[in-house]
Amino acid sequence: MTRIAILDDYQNVALDLADWDSLGPDVEVTAFNEFLQTDEDRLAQALAGYDVVVGMRERTRFPASQLEKLPDLKMMVTTGMRNLAWDMDKAREMGIPVCGTSILPYPAFEQTWALIFAVTKEIPKEDRCMKAGGWQESFPIGLREKTLGVIGLGKLGAQSAALGQALGMKVIAWSENLTEARAAECGAVRVSKENLFKQADVITIHVLLSDRTRGLVGADELALMKPSAYLVNTSRGPIVDEAAMIEALKTNKIKGAGLDVFDVEPLPADHELRKLDNTVLTGHLGYVMRENYEQMYPDAVECIKGWMDGAPVRVLNAAD
C-alpha cells in the first residue's frame, strides 16, 4: 500500500480536482484541511507512515530538520516548479525525489489588483456599511493620474505595470538589477528606490524573498511614503518589516495596506494586523484559483504515477 498525504487543502477540493483513483487500488490518499505544522513534531506524527507528500507551494515547510523526522517519506510533490521552503539537497541526500507541477502565471497579479481596488476604493468598509443598513460611509480615491510604484518588473510586475498604464496611472519602477531598457519595455520609468517610495501613491511588491530582499521595505522606506499612499504586498511577508509597517499604519504615516502575505502563516487569530481598520487582508490567496488548482493537482498525480513507474517527471532536486 502506498500512502499519499495532500497537505493544507484548506478548501477541501484536492480530491475532486484530479483523478487520484488512476494511481491504482493499492494507493491510499488522504487530504488534510488544517495546518499541521504548528511544530515539527506534530507534523512528523501526522505524516508517520506516509510514502508521498503533496504540498501546496510554501504553506508547509520542509527544512532538513523536518525531513529527518520523516523516515518513511519516499517522494514529494510541490505545486509549482520552485519551493524555497523545502530543502531540496537534504531530500536528495535522503533519496527522496521532489517533483513539481505547472502553475498559471497570473493569479498573484489578479490578487494584487483585487487588493489595490479594495483598499483604495474602501470596498470592505462600504460592504460592511451597506450590510449594516448604512449608505456612503467611505470616501475613496481615484487611480487615474496617480503614480504606481512597482518593486520588481518580472512577469508579475510587468502585468501590474501594464494594468496601471491602462488605468491612466504613471508607472515608476525599481529593483536592484532593473535596467532603464527593461523599465521602458514595460511602460515604466526607472527611478531610485528612494524616489519610488517618495513619489508613489500605490506601491506593489513583486520580488522574490531572498537574503537580499528580506526587510527590503523597512521603517526608513515607510517614512519616505506620502501619508496618502498605500502599500500592497502579494509576494512574501518578510520582504516588509512587519513591525514597522504596523506602526506606520497605526500612526497614519501611510494611508493603508493591502496584504496577502505575512511573516507567520496562517496569520495568528490575535495578530495586530487583524485589528487595524486601514488594511485589507487576504489569507495568501495569490495562487488560490480554481483554474490553477485544476492544473496543479492533475500534474501532481502525473508526478506520482511517474515515480511509481520508475520514471519520475519534473524532478526539481536531481543530481547535477
N, C-alpha and C positions, 0 to 999 in steps of 0.2 A: 504493500500500500504506500503510495506517495501522497504525502500530506502537504497541502498548499495553504498558506496564510495570506490573505489580502488585508493589508493594513489600512487603517484610517479611512474607511469607507463611510464617511460621515453622513452621506445622503442615502445610504443603503441601496445603491444602484449597480454596484460592480457585477453582481451575479446575473443581472438581467441584460447587461450590455455586451456580453461576449459568450461564445459557445464553450463554456468550461467542460461540458459533457463530452466534447470531442476529444478530450485528453484520455478518455477510456474509463472503464469501470473500476480500475484499481487506483483511482485518484479520489482523494477527499479534499474538497475546497471549503474553507471557512473564511468568511468575511468578518472583520472586526470593525464595529462602527464607533468605537471610542478610542481616545488617545491612550495608548498603553504605557508609554514611556515616561510616566511620572518619575520613575527612576530605572536604572538599568536592570536591577534585579527583578523588578516587576515584569518588564518586557521579556527578560530571559525565561522567567517562569511561564509566561503566557505562550511563548513560542517553543517551549521544550517539546521535542518530538516532531517538529515540522521540518520538512526537507527543503521547501521552497518558500521564499518570501516575495510578495509583490508589494512594492512600496510606492506611494503616491508622492513623487518628487521628493521634497526635503521635509516632509511632515515628521517622519521618524528618522532619527539619526543613527547611523551605524559606524561609529568610530571603532578603532581597534579594540578598545576595552569592552565594547558591547559585543563585537563579533566573537571575542574569546569566550564569552558566556553562552555561546550558541553552538555547541559541538555537533549537533545534529544537522546543522544547515549545510546544504549541498549546492544550492543555486539561488540566485537573487535576480529580480527584475525591478528596475526603476522606470517609472514613466518619464519620457524624455530621454535624450541622449547625453545628459550630463547630470551629475548629482554630487555636489560639493560636500554634502553631509555624510557621504559614505566613504569609508577608507578602502579604496579600490585595491591598493597594494596589499593591504592586510588580507582582504578577501582572496586575492590571487595566491598569496602565501599559504592560505588555508585550503587551497584547491577549490574555491568557490567562484565559478564564473558569474559575472554580473552583466546582464543584458539590458538593453534599452529599447524604448519604443519611439515611434514618430510622435510628433506633437505639433499642434497648429501654431502658426507664427503670429497670431493676432489677439488672442483672448486677453492678455495683460494690457494691451493697448486699449481695447474696448473698456476694460475696467478702469483704466486711468481716466478716460474721458467721462465715464459714468460718475466718478468721484469729482472731477473738475466741475461738471454741471451741477451735481448735487450740492457741493459746498458753496459755489458762487451764487447759485440760484436759491439756496437755502431750502431745497426740496424737503428734506426730513422735517424741518421746523414747520413748514407750511402744511405738510401732510398731517402732522400732529395737531396743528391748529384746526384744520378742517374737520378732522375726526372728533375733535372736542366741541364742535359747534361754532368755531370762530371763523374769521374771514380776514385775509390780508394782514397777517401778523409780521411777515418777513419783508425785507427791503433789499432785494438782490441787486447785483451789478450786471452790466452787460460786458461781453468779451470783445466785441468789435473795437479795434484800435487800441486794445490793451496789449501788453507785452508778455509773451510766453517765453519763459526761460527753460530750456531743455538741457538737462545734465546727462550727456551721453547720446550720441547720434548713431547708434547701431540700428538694427532692424526696428525695434520698438520706438526708439527716439525719433527715427525718421518718419514713422507713421504719425506720431504725435505732432511733429513739426508740420507735416502736410495738412493735418486737420486744423491746426492753429491758423495756417495760411488761409484755408478755405473759409474760416470764420472771420477773416479780416483782421487777424492779430499780427502784430510784429513779432517775429520769431528770432530769438537770440539763443546761442548755444555755447556750451563749454564742456570739455573734458580734458584730461591731461594730455592726450595724444591727438586731440581734434585738430585737423588742418583747415585752413580757410577754404580750400577746394572742396573738402567733404561738406563743410557747412553750406557753401554755396549750392552744392549739388542737392541739398535737402531744403533749399529755400530759406536758410537761416544765415544770420550774421555771427561769425565767431567773435566772442568777447572774452575778456579775462574772467576768472572765477569771481573776483570782487565785483566787477561791473554787472555780472549776471544777477548776483544777489541784490545789488543796489537798484537795478532797473526793472526787474521782472515784477509783473503783477500776479502771475501764477508761475510757480516753479514745479517742474515734474522731473522725477529722477528715473533714469534708465541706464544705470551702470550696474555691473555685477558686483557682488560683495567679494572683497578680497582684503588682504592686509593693507593694501594701498587705499581702498575706499572706505574701510571701516572708520566711522566717525568723520566722514568727509564733510558732513553738514553739522557743525558744532555751534557753540554759543557765539563765536565770532562771526560766523556766516549769518546766523539768525539775526544778529544785531544789525547787520547791514540791510536787512529787508525792510521794505516800507511797512508801516503799521496797517496798511490796507491790503497787503499781499497775502497770498495763500501758498501753502506747501502741500504737494501731493506726492506720496510715495507708494508705488506698487512694485518696487524692486525687492529690497530686503531691509528689515527693520534697523539692523546695526549700522547701516550707512549714515543714519541720522543719530546724533546724540539724543537719546530719548528724554533724559532728564532736562537737558537744555531746551528741547522743543516744548515739553510740558510747561516749563517756566515761562517761555515766550508766549504760549497760548493763554496761560492763567493771568498773565500781566498785560495781555492785549498788545504785546510788542509786534505780533503778526495777527492778521485778521482771522485766520482759520487754517485747518489742515484736513486733507482727505487721505486716510491711511488704510491700506490693505495689508500691511506687513508690520511686524512688531519684534522687539528683542526676544520675547518669550512667546511661543505659540504652542497651543492655544492661549490667547490672552487671558490672564487670571481674572476671575469674576469681579474682584475688588480693585482692579487696576485703576490708577488715577485717570487714565485717558477715558475710561468709560463715564467719568463724572463731568467731563467738560462739555459745554453746550456749543462750542465753536469748532467741533470736529465732526466729521462724518467717518464712521468706522465700518469696515467690512472685514470678514474673517478669512483673509488670504484667499480671495476668490479669483485672483488674477488668471488662473488657468482652469477654474471650475466652470466648465461649459459643456453642455450635453454633447455637442459636436466633437469636442476634444476627447471626452471620455469614450465616445463611440469609436474613436480611432485608437486610443491608448490601450484599452483593455483587450480588444481582439489581438493587438500586437503583442501584448503580454502572453496571451495564450499561444501565439505563434512561437514566442521565445521559449516557453516551457516545452512545447512539443518538439522543437529543435533539439533542446537539451536532452529530452527523453530518448530521442532517436540518435543521440551521439554526435549531433552536428548543430551546436548552439549558434544562433544568429545574433547579429548586432552586439557582439561581446565588447564591453567597454574597458575591461581590465586584462585583455590578452597580453601575454608576454611580448616584448618588442622583438 
